[in-house]
Structures are given as structure tokens and as C-alpha cells.
Amino acid sequence: MAYCIQDILDNTSLQTRLLGGAAGVGRQLRWAHVCELMDPTEWLGEGDLLMTTGIGIPIEPQAQRLYVRRLAKARLAGLMIGENMQAPADISAVQAEAELLGLPLLMTFYSVPFSAVTRAILDASKEEEYQRRMAVSRLYESARLGLQGLGLAALLKRLASDVRSRIYLFDARNLQPWQDDLDTLPTSWRDALGQREIPDAVTRCSDGSEEALVMALPSTRHCHLLATAGELLDYGLLHHLVGVLGTELVRLQAEHQRLLRLGSELLDDLLQQRLTERSAQERLAQFGCMVEQACLVVAKAASTEQESLKQRLARLDAGIAVRLQGAELIALLTDPRAAERLQHELDCPFGQSNPLGHALRTLEALREARLALAHATPDRPLVVYADARDEQSWLPSSLDDAARVHRLVLGSLADYDDQHGARFQHTLRVFLEDNRSWQKAAQRLNVHKQTLVYRIRRIEEITGRSLESTEDVAVLWIALRCADIARISD
């Protein structure tokens, strides 16, 4: 049991009595220290007992009140004054303010040395230190269980019990749980952390009612731990805790990366149609994949670094097989409901196929997902193929239709590019994306405006369509969208 103010009062050898602040006698004592400065809070903090002969206590009543308020704000355990020493003769303002704020005000008999108080706290801390050593032993027993596959959520609960604290593992970027099955930070802590930059180094913070230690896990970027400061937890024990969790996260990352690699190989075999239906069914079953409800999703992930992408995918426990093909991300989801979570995590447009139904329908599902992706917008970043077929009817309903429309409208321009090594299709795309602004398009293409004028005139000659005609512009734009759907490069 932690040593507190009441234990000092109960220790008859310390000959100490309470003058005020009875509401705080249950406060835990971390340490006792002598300080005679006018502002002892520069050197003392939460849980410390300030011992003074009274030199630093002001004479004026208002100054005495401010003195006590500073101590209370710094969450000191209490104030102990040596009797008949150098304190002002009238400390009634100190006594009244201490009573008001619930800060224990103690008066110690003249003949009792302050060192006796410190020694009493030190003796009590020996038992606490023994409990800390036992907590370290429990931590590493939990680590052993973690290596045997206990799971992060169960491990975190064991560790919280080991150190007698509440522990939260969260993403420093958005203060959300690091995994969906972990406890969410209480609102008071989200508010407290949201008002400050969260450093990687260990720091002590408060939500207004209790203190906690916050520290980044060196093994995993953006992953932070918050542990409420219980009876046992200190900086040393915190580092043991972080070490155990860091080891578990590295193990989980390695396991997830292995599963992602196996999933990528399976997805490639399915898309290349290298498997019989039976072998495909068996390998999908190894991922716990029910083909009746599984689906494919496609996203353009060109702006995402692959290594960062793999780390984020590793955090998603959706039973996914993922393959990166250039700027395209293809994922096989065992549960279609995971698509929304995956899209939110990667923050880019997604197209989702209908359920597979059977193992060898993967290639058709990929076409469906790509067509659904063509209907995605910033306001609707995730589109399901079944919902997209009846929307934006001016877009083709199949890859073959998309290729046919592109060939009909821009086939001559594509042939010219192939034969002459030109990039007129790309020029046309940039010009239309910039709403036919000569200056913006020229800047994006890094050419002179007159060069762009020449290219546009040649495009009009080759395609037989005018970029001054609204109808022709609409047809050309639809043809370019069809090229995107059919994956025809500029």
C-alpha cells in the first residue's frame, strides 16, 4: 500500500499534527524534500511533500494564499512546517487557503528532524520497490505469453493488471485505438492530448483529475502508449512495459507481412488463372475466406509509399489478400464490410465488386471493381459495382465497351502516338483536366503556350473534333474516362 499523509499523522514518533486540508490526507507520498524558495514548485511536483522551516513563506496574507495556490496547482502532496522555527508568526491565511483547497498543512514538533520524515517514506518505499520488482517479473511472463500468440488486446489487459494501471495504445495522428479491438481513450484524455503536440519522449500529462505517462513505442511509428499513473508505475517500469509491447508489435508486424505476402501470391495466381477451382477453394479456405461473400476492391494508390502502405495494411485485421500492381492496389476481402474501413485507412477512392460466388470468378470481379472505381468521387470515395451500374449511365458497363468507345473516338490519336512517339492523348487529357486553360495546361506540360496551341490543333485534325465545340469536348472526355476504365495508358 502506498505511503500517504495520513500515515505520517498516524506515526507517533514523527509528532506531526494536521492544521488544515483534511480532505487531502489520503494523498500518496512519492517523496519528501526540504525547500526554502519562494516558489518551491520549480523543484517539486505531484506527490511530493514540501518540508520547510518557514523561510520561504510570505508574511502578507494575500501572498500566503498565492503561495498555497501554487503548491496546490502543482499537485503537491502537502506542506509540512517545522514548529517554532522561521515561519511568520501568523500563518492563518496559509491555514485557511490549505483548508479551502484540500492541501494538507502539517506542523511538526521542533525536535523532529525532517530526515526522520524522509526516512519513514523511504522505508515504506522499500515495500513498494519489492512490488515493482514483482511487477517486472509479471510483465515478462506476459511477454512470454504474447510470443505464444496471446493477442495484442489480451496482452494489453494482462500488462495493465501487472502494473496496476489502465493502459491505452493509440495512434498519435488521430488519437484512435491502434487496433479496433483495443479500448478507446476516454474523452477527457483525448481532449487533453488534442491540445498539445505529443512528443516521442516519455512525458507526464494530466486530464485535470489524474496523471498519466505517455510514451511512443520506438518499434512502431505513430504508436503511443498512455498509462495512468497507478501506485507502482514509474519511469523505469514504464520502459519495461514499452519494451514488452514493442516486441509484441514487431512480432505482429512480421506475421502480418508474411500473411500479406502469401495473400499477394494467392491473388496473383487467381488473377492469372493458374489454379483449378478445387485448389483455389483450398487456398482461399486457408485465409478463412468464404467465396460466397468475399469480394475484390481496387484503389489507385500512386500517392502512397508502398512501405507506409504495407504498415497500415498490417494493422487491419480484415483477412485481406493484397497485391500492388504499379499505381493500382487490389485487395481480396473476406468480409465486404471491411471495404469501408480499408478505404478510410488508406484515404483514396475505392471500387468494390459484387461477391465472388465461386473461386474462379476473380478476374470478372476485378473488372467489376475497376468499373465501380470509375464512378468514385471525392464525396463518394467507395462505390460498389451493384450500385454503380445504374449511375452515370454515360459511362460504359463493361471493359469491352470502354475499350470500344476509346477506340472509336481516340483510336486515330492513339495510333499517331504509337507511330510517332508522341503523347497527344496525354496533352489532351491535361488540357481538359485544366478546363481548357492554355496557361495552366502549358505549365503542367512544361511547354510554351504556342507549343500547346500547335499540339491542340494537330489533335483536332487527327480526331476530326473541335475543342471549341461543347459536344466534341464531351465526347473526347468520355473517351478518356473509358481509357481509364479499360486501363489504356496515354
C-alpha positions in Angstrom: 0.0 0.0 0.0 1.4 3.4 -0.9 2.5 5.7 1.9 0.3 8.8 2.4 -0.2 11.9 4.5 -2.4 10.0 7.0 0.5 7.6 7.6 2.7 10.5 8.8 -0.1 11.7 11.1 -0.5 8.1 12.5 3.2 7.7 13.2 3.6 8.9 16.8 7.4 9.1 16.5 7.0 11.9 14.0 4.9 14.1 16.3 3.1 15.8 13.5 -0.4 17.3 13.6 -2.8 18.5 11.0 -3.6 22.2 10.8 -5.8 22.2 7.6 -6.6 20.4 4.4 -8.1 17.3 5.9 -9.6 16.4 2.6 -6.2 15.5 1.2 -4.8 13.3 3.9 -5.2 10.3 1.7 -2.8 11.6 -0.9 0.0 9.3 -2.0 3.5 10.4 -1.0 6.2 9.9 -3.6 9.0 11.8 -1.8 9.6 14.5 0.9 12.0 17.3 0.2 13.2 20.5 2.0 12.9 23.7 0.0 13.0 27.3 1.3 12.4 29.0 -2.0 9.5 31.5 -2.5 8.3 29.2 -5.3 9.1 25.6 -4.5 7.1 24.3 -7.4 10.1 24.9 -9.7 11.7 21.8 -8.0 8.8 19.8 -6.6 5.8 18.2 -8.3 2.9 15.8 -7.9 3.1 13.6 -4.8 6.0 15.4 -3.2 5.8 16.7 0.4 7.3 20.1 0.9 9.1 20.4 4.2 10.2 24.0 5.3 11.3 25.9 8.3 9.1 28.7 7.0 11.8 30.9 5.4 10.0 31.0 2.1 6.5 31.6 3.4 5.4 35.2 2.8 4.3 37.5 5.6 1.4 39.2 3.8 -1.9 37.2 3.9 -2.6 37.6 0.2 0.9 36.4 -0.7 0.4 33.5 1.7 -2.7 32.5 -0.2 -0.9 32.7 -3.6 1.9 30.6 -2.1 -0.5 27.8 -1.2 -2.3 28.0 -4.5 0.9 27.4 -6.4 1.5 24.3 -4.3 -2.0 23.0 -4.9 -1.8 23.7 -8.6 1.5 21.7 -8.8 -0.4 18.8 -7.1 2.0 18.6 -4.2 1.0 16.0 -1.6 1.2 18.6 1.3 3.1 21.3 3.2 5.0 20.5 6.4 6.2 23.3 8.6 8.7 23.0 11.4 7.2 24.3 14.6 8.8 27.3 16.3 11.3 27.9 13.5 11.3 30.7 10.9 7.8 30.8 9.7 5.8 34.0 10.1 4.0 34.3 13.4 0.6 34.5 11.7 0.0 31.8 9.1 -3.7 31.9 9.4 -4.0 32.8 5.7 -1.9 29.7 4.8 -4.1 27.5 7.0 -7.4 28.9 5.6 -6.3 28.5 1.9 -5.0 25.0 2.6 -8.3 24.0 4.1 -10.1 25.6 1.1 -8.0 23.7 -1.5 -7.8 20.4 0.4 -3.9 20.7 0.6 -2.8 19.0 3.9 -1.0 21.5 6.1 1.2 19.8 8.7 3.0 21.1 11.8 6.0 19.0 13.0 7.4 19.2 16.5 10.6 21.2 16.7 12.8 18.3 17.9 11.8 16.0 15.0 14.3 16.3 12.2 13.0 16.4 8.6 15.3 13.5 7.8 13.1 11.3 10.0 10.1 12.0 7.8 12.1 11.3 4.7 13.4 8.0 6.2 9.8 6.9 7.0 8.8 7.5 3.4 11.9 5.7 2.2 11.2 2.6 4.4 7.7 2.5 3.1 9.0 2.7 -0.5 11.1 -0.4 0.0 7.9 -2.5 0.1 6.7 -0.6 -3.0 10.1 -1.3 -4.7 9.6 -5.0 -4.0 6.2 -4.8 -5.6 7.7 -3.1 -8.6 10.3 -5.9 -9.0 7.4 -8.4 -8.8 5.6 -6.4 -11.4 8.6 -6.6 -13.8 8.6 -10.4 -13.4 4.9 -10.4 -14.2 5.5 -8.2 -17.3 7.9 -10.7 -18.8 5.7 -13.6 -18.0 3.0 -11.8 -20.0 5.6 -11.1 -22.7 6.2 -14.9 -23.0 2.5 -15.5 -23.4 2.4 -12.8 -26.0 5.1 -14.6 -28.1 2.9 -17.7 -27.9 0.1 -15.8 -29.7 -2.0 -14.4 -26.8 -3.0 -11.4 -29.0 -2.5 -7.7 -28.5 -5.8 -6.9 -26.8 -5.4 -9.7 -24.3 -1.7 -8.9 -23.7 -2.6 -5.3 -23.0 -5.1 -6.3 -20.4 -2.6 -8.6 -18.7 0.0 -5.8 -18.7 -2.4 -3.3 -17.2 -3.1 -5.8 -14.4 0.6 -6.4 -14.0 1.4 -2.8 -13.3 -2.0 -1.9 -11.6 -2.7 0.8 -14.1 -5.0 1.5 -17.1 -3.2 1.3 -20.4 -4.2 2.6 -23.8 -2.4 2.0 -27.1 -3.4 4.7 -29.7 -2.4 6.4 -32.9 -0.9 9.8 -32.2 -2.2 11.1 -35.5 -5.9 10.8 -34.7 -6.0 9.5 -31.0 -7.9 6.4 -32.2 -7.1 2.9 -30.8 -4.1 1.3 -32.5 -6.4 -1.7 -33.3 -10.1 -1.8 -33.5 -10.4 -4.3 -30.6 -8.4 -2.1 -28.2 -10.0 0.3 -25.6 -10.7 3.8 -26.8 -9.1 6.7 -25.0 -11.6 8.3 -22.6 -12.9 11.7 -23.8 -11.0 13.6 -21.0 -7.7 12.2 -22.3 -8.5 12.8 -25.9 -9.3 16.4 -25.1 -6.1 16.8 -23.0 -3.8 15.2 -25.7 -5.6 17.0 -28.5 -4.5 20.4 -27.1 -0.8 19.6 -27.2 1.8 18.1 -29.5 2.5 14.5 -28.4 6.3 14.0 -28.2 8.1 10.7 -28.7 9.9 11.0 -25.4 8.2 9.9 -22.2 6.1 12.7 -20.7 3.8 13.2 -17.8 0.4 14.8 -18.5 -2.9 15.3 -16.8 -6.5 15.4 -17.8 -7.5 17.5 -14.9 -8.4 14.7 -12.5 -5.5 12.3 -12.8 -2.0 12.0 -14.2 -0.6 9.6 -16.8 2.6 8.8 -18.5 2.7 8.9 -22.3 5.5 7.4 -24.4 6.0 6.4 -28.1 6.8 2.9 -29.0 10.2 3.1 -30.8 9.4 0.0 -32.8 6.2 1.3 -34.5 5.8 4.8 -36.0 2.9 6.9 -34.6 2.0 4.3 -32.0 1.9 5.7 -28.5 1.1 4.3 -25.1 -0.8 6.1 -22.3 -0.7 4.6 -18.8 -2.5 6.2 -15.9 0.0 6.6 -13.0 -1.1 3.9 -10.6 0.7 3.0 -7.3 3.5 1.1 -9.0 4.1 2.8 -12.3 7.2 4.9 -12.7 9.6 5.7 -15.5 11.6 2.6 -15.0 8.6 0.3 -15.0 7.2 2.2 -18.0 10.3 1.4 -20.1 9.9 -2.3 -19.3 6.2 -2.1 -20.3 7.1 -0.3 -23.6 9.8 -2.9 -24.3 7.3 -5.8 -24.0 4.7 -4.1 -26.1 7.3 -3.1 -28.7 8.4 -6.7 -29.0 4.8 -7.9 -29.5 4.1 -5.2 -32.2 7.2 -6.2 -34.1 6.1 -9.8 -33.9 2.6 -9.0 -35.1 4.0 -6.8 -38.0 6.2 -9.7 -39.1 3.3 -12.1 -39.0 1.0 -9.7 -40.9 3.7 -9.1 -43.5 4.1 -12.8 -44.0 0.3 -13.2 -44.5 0.3 -10.2 -46.9 3.0 -11.9 -49.0 1.1 -15.2 -49.1 -2.1 -13.3 -49.9 -0.4 -11.4 -52.7 0.9 -14.7 -54.2 -2.6 -16.2 -54.0 -4.3 -13.2 -55.5 -1.7 -13.2 -58.4 -2.4 -16.9 -59.0 -6.2 -16.3 -59.1 -5.9 -13.3 -61.4 -3.6 -15.2 -63.8 -5.9 -18.2 -63.6 -3.2 -20.6 -62.7 -5.4 -22.6 -60.3 -8.1 -25.1 -60.7 -11.3 -24.4 -58.8 -10.6 -27.0 -56.2 -7.0 -25.8 -55.5 -8.3 -22.2 -55.4 -11.0 -23.2 -53.0 -8.5 -24.9 -50.7 -6.1 -22.0 -50.7 -8.9 -19.5 -50.0 -10.0 -21.6 -47.1 -6.6 -21.2 -45.5 -7.4 -17.5 -45.2 -10.8 -18.2 -43.8 -12.3 -16.9 -47.0 -15.9 -17.8 -47.8 -16.2 -17.2 -51.5 -19.9 -16.7 -51.3 -19.4 -13.3 -49.6 -15.8 -12.4 -50.4 -15.2 -9.5 -52.9 -12.4 -7.6 -54.6 -11.7 -3.9 -54.2 -9.5 -1.7 -56.3 -7.9 1.6 -55.5 -5.4 4.0 -57.1 -2.6 4.3 -54.5 0.0 6.1 -56.6 0.5 8.8 -54.0 1.1 6.3 -51.2 4.6 5.0 -50.4 4.5 1.2 -50.6 6.4 0.7 -47.3 4.0 3.0 -45.5 1.1 1.3 -47.2 2.2 -2.1 -46.0 2.5 -0.9 -42.4 -1.0 0.4 -42.5 -2.4 -2.7 -44.1 -0.7 -4.8 -41.4 -2.8 -3.1 -38.8 -6.1 -4.1 -40.4 -7.4 -7.5 -39.2 -9.8 -8.0 -42.1 -8.4 -11.2 -43.5 -7.2 -9.5 -46.6 -5.0 -10.6 -49.6 -3.4 -7.6 -51.1 -1.5 -7.0 -54.3 0.2 -3.8 -55.5 0.4 -3.5 -59.3 2.1 -0.2 -60.2 -0.3 2.5 -59.1 -3.2 0.1 -58.5 -4.0 -1.6 -55.2 -6.0 -4.8 -55.5 -7.4 -6.4 -52.3 -9.4 -9.6 -51.7 -11.6 -9.1 -48.7 -13.1 -12.0 -46.8 -15.7 -9.6 -45.4 -17.2 -6.9 -47.7 -17.9 -4.8 -44.7 -14.1 -4.3 -44.3 -14.0 -2.3 -47.5 -15.2 0.9 -45.8 -12.6 0.5 -43.0 -9.8 -0.1 -45.6 -10.9 2.9 -47.7 -10.9 5.1 -44.6 -7.4 3.9 -43.5 -5.8 4.4 -47.0 -7.8 7.6 -47.8 -8.2 7.1 -51.5 -11.0 6.2 -53.9 -12.2 2.6 -53.9 -14.2 0.4 -56.3 -15.8 -2.8 -54.9 -17.0 -5.8 -56.8 -20.0 -7.9 -56.3 -19.5 -11.0 -54.1 -17.2 -13.6 -55.8 -19.7 -16.5 -55.6 -17.1 -19.0 -56.7 -13.3 -19.2 -56.7 -12.6 -18.7 -60.4 -14.7 -15.5 -60.8 -11.8 -13.4 -59.6 -11.0 -11.9 -63.0 -14.6 -10.9 -63.6 -14.7 -9.4 -60.1 -11.6 -7.3 -60.9 -13.4 -5.9 -63.9 -16.4 -5.0 -61.7 -14.2 -3.3 -59.1 -12.5 -1.2 -61.8 -15.8 -0.1 -63.3 -17.0 0.8 -59.8 -13.8 2.8 -59.2 -14.6 4.8 -62.3 -17.8 6.1 -60.6 -16.0 7.1 -57.4 -16.0 10.8 -56.5 -14.5 12.9 -53.6 -17.9 12.9 -52.0 -18.4 9.2 -52.5 -14.9 7.5 -52.3 -16.2 4.0 -52.0 -18.5 2.6 -54.8 -20.0 -0.9 -55.1 -20.4 -2.3 -58.6 -24.0 -3.3 -57.9 -24.9 0.4 -57.1 -22.8 1.9 -59.9 -24.4 0.1 -62.8 -27.4 2.3 -62.8 -25.5 5.5 -62.1 -23.7 7.8 -64.6 -25.2 5.8 -67.5 -23.0 7.6 -70.0 -20.1 5.5 -68.8 -19.7 2.0 -70.3 -20.9 -1.0 -68.3 -18.1 -3.3 -69.3 -14.4 -3.2 -70.0 -15.0 -4.3 -73.6 -17.5 -1.4 -74.1 -14.9 1.0 -72.6 -12.2 -0.2 -75.0 -14.6 0.1 -77.9 -15.6 3.7 -77.1 -12.0 4.7 -76.7 -11.0 3.1 -80.0 -13.9 4.7 -81.8 -13.2 8.2 -80.6 -9.4 8.3 -79.9 -8.1 5.3 -81.9 -6.6 7.5 -84.6 -4.9 9.6 -82.0 -3.5 6.5 -80.2 -2.2 5.2 -83.4 -0.5 8.5 -84.2 1.2 8.5 -80.7 2.4 4.9 -81.3 3.8 5.6 -84.7 5.5 8.9 -84.0 6.4 8.5 -80.3 4.1 11.5 -79.4 2.0 11.9 -76.4 -1.0 13.8 -77.8 -3.5 11.8 -75.7 -1.7 12.9 -72.6 -1.7 16.5 -73.8 -5.5 16.3 -74.5 -6.1 14.9 -71.0 -4.1 17.7 -69.3 -5.8 20.4 -71.4 -9.3 19.1 -70.5 -8.4 18.5 -66.8 -7.4 22.1 -66.6 -10.7 23.2 -68.1 -9.0 24.2 -71.4 -6.8 26.8 -69.7 -3.9 27.4 -72.1 -1.7 28.8 -69.3 -2.3 26.2 -66.7 -2.0 23.3 -69.2 1.2 24.7 -70.6 2.7 25.0 -67.1 1.7 21.4 -66.3 3.2 20.1 -69.5 6.2 22.3 -69.1 5.9 23.7 -72.7 5.5 27.1 -74.3 1.9 28.2 -74.8 2.5 28.3 -78.6 3.7 24.7 -78.5 0.5 23.7 -76.7 -1.6 25.6 -79.3 0.2 23.7 -82.1 -0.4 20.3 -80.3 -4.2 21.0 -79.8 -4.6 22.0 -83.5 -2.9 18.7 -84.5 -5.2 16.8 -82.1 -8.3 18.4 -83.7 -7.0 17.5 -87.2 -6.3 13.8 -86.2 -9.5 13.2 -84.3 -11.7 15.3 -86.5 -13.2 17.0 -83.4 -13.0 20.6 -82.3 -12.1 21.6 -78.8 -14.3 24.7 -79.2 -17.4 22.5 -79.6 -19.1 21.5 -76.3 -20.4 18.3 -77.9 -16.9 17.3 -79.1 -15.3 18.2 -75.8 -17.9 15.9 -74.0 -17.2 13.1 -76.4 -13.4 13.4 -76.0 -13.7 13.5 -72.2 -15.9 10.4 -72.1 -13.4 8.6 -74.3 -10.6 9.5 -71.9 -12.7 8.2 -69.0 -13.2 5.0 -71.0 -9.4 4.7 -71.3 -9.1 4.9 -67.6 -11.7 2.1 -67.1 -10.1 -0.1 -69.7 -6.6 0.7 -68.3 -5.4 2.1 -71.6 -2.4 4.4 -70.9 -2.0 7.8 -72.5 
